[in-house]
C-alpha cells in the first residue's frame, strides 16, 4: 500500500492533461467551424438579397432596390453571433467598376448608395460578395515555445456569386 503513494498524481499527469487538451481542441475547432459556416451562410444570404432586387424589381411602383447599407445590414443580421467590426466584406459588380469594400462591415451599415448601379443591375448580370472573418483561437496558447503566450489568429474566407433574377 505504501508503494502506491502519489500514483494518482502521476496517472492524472499522464491521462488528464492530454484529455483536457483534447477537450479544449474539440471545442475550439467546433467554434471555428461554426463561425465559418455562419459566415458562409450570411454571405450567401446577402447575394440572394441582391439578386432579387435588380433593375426590373422597381417596375410597377415597387420600392425594392438594394443599397449598400441594406445589404450590409442583411448580412450582419444573417451572421448571428459574428461581430460586424471584425468582419471584412466586399461587394463585386458584374463590370468590376462598381465594387464596394466594407472594412469592417459595420462601416457600411448606414451607406445609402444604391448597389449594384445601372447597368450592373440588369437581369443575368452577376454579383458576388466575399467576406473574411477574423477567428481568434485559444489553441495558440498550447503551442510549445511560443513566447509570449498569444491566441492564434485565422482569417476565415467566404464567397458567393449569383446572377440577378429580376
N, C-alpha and C positions, 0 to 999 in steps of 0.2 A: 504494500500500500504506500509506503514511503517513497518508492521509486517513481511514482506517477505524479508527484507534486509538480505543478506548473505545466502539465501536459495539455490542459485546457487552453492555456495561453498560446502554446505552440500550435495546437490544432486550429485555433482561431486565426492565427497569423498565416497559416498555410492555406486555409479554406475560406475564411471570412473576408479577408481583404480582396482577393480576386473576385469573390461573389459580389461584393459591394461595387467594385469597378464594373463588372458585367451589368449590374442593375443600372448604374448611372449611365453607362454607354447605351443601353437599350432605350432608356428614357430620352436621352439627347438625340439619338438617331430618329426616334419616333417624332420628337418635336420638330426636327429639321424636315422630315418628310411631310409632316402636317403643314408646315409653313410653305414648302414648295408646292404642294397640291392646292392649298388655299390661294396662293398667288396665281398659279396657272388657271384656276377656275375664275378668279376675278378678272384676269386679263382677257380670257375668252368671253366672259360676260360683257366686258367693255366693248369688244369688237362686235358682238351681237347687238348691243345697244346702238352702235353707229350704223350698221348695215341696214337697219330698218328705218333709218331717218335720212335717206338720201334726197335728191332733188325733187322727186315726184311725191315725196311724203307730204309736202306742204300744199299740194294741189287740193282744190275744194275748200280752201279756207282753213285747213288744219295748221295748227302751230306745233309741229312735232320735230322741228330741226334740232340738231345737236350743237352744243357749244363745248369748248374745251373744259369749262367748269362743270357742266352736267356729266360729261364723260368721266372726268376725274372723280366726281362725287359718286357716280355709279360704280366705278372700280373700287374706290375706297370702301363703299358700303358692302360690296360683294366680298371683299377681303377681310372677313371677320377675324379679329384678333391681330391683324397686321397694322403696324404703326405707320401712318402715311408720311411721317417725317423721316423714316428710314427706307423709303421705297422710291426708287427712280423709275419713271415711266416715260416712254417715247411713243408718239403717235406718228405714223407714217402714211402719207397720202399716196395716191396712185402715181402721180407725176414725180414725186420726191421733192418738189419745190415748196410744199406747204407742210413740212414736218414740224412737229412741236415737241420740245423736250421739257419734261417736268422733273427737275432735280431739286428737291424731292417732290413727291406727288402733292403734298399739301400746298405747294406754291402755286398750283393751278386750280385749286378748288373754287376760286372766285373769278376766274378768267371767263369773260363773256364773248370771246371771239368765236364766231361760227366755224365749225370744223366738221368734215372737210369742206373747204370753199369750192365754188364752181371753178373749173369744170371737173374737179376731182370727186364730185358727189353724184356723178351720173350712174345709172344702173349698169352694173357689170364692172365698174371700176373697183379696184382692190384697195382696201385699207388694212393696215396692220398696226398692232400695238405690241411693244415689248416692255418687259419690266425686269428689274433687278432688285431683289430684297436682301438686305444685309442680315445674316444669321450669325449670332454670337454663341458659340458652343463652349460649355464648361469642360469638354474633353481635352482642350489645350492645356488645362491645369495639370493633367496627369502625364504629360509628355516629359520623359526624363531629361534632365539637363537644361530645361527651359528656364532662363533667368532673365528678368523677373517673371513671376508667375502671371500669365495672361490668359485670357479667353481666346479661343480660336475664332477668327472671323472669316466667313464664307459668303460669297455672293451667289444667291440662288436665281437663275435666269428663267424667264418665261416669254413665250412668243405666240401670237395668234394672228391669222390672216384670213380674211373672207371678202367676198365680192358684195357690193351694195345691191340690195334687193329691190328697193322702191325709189 
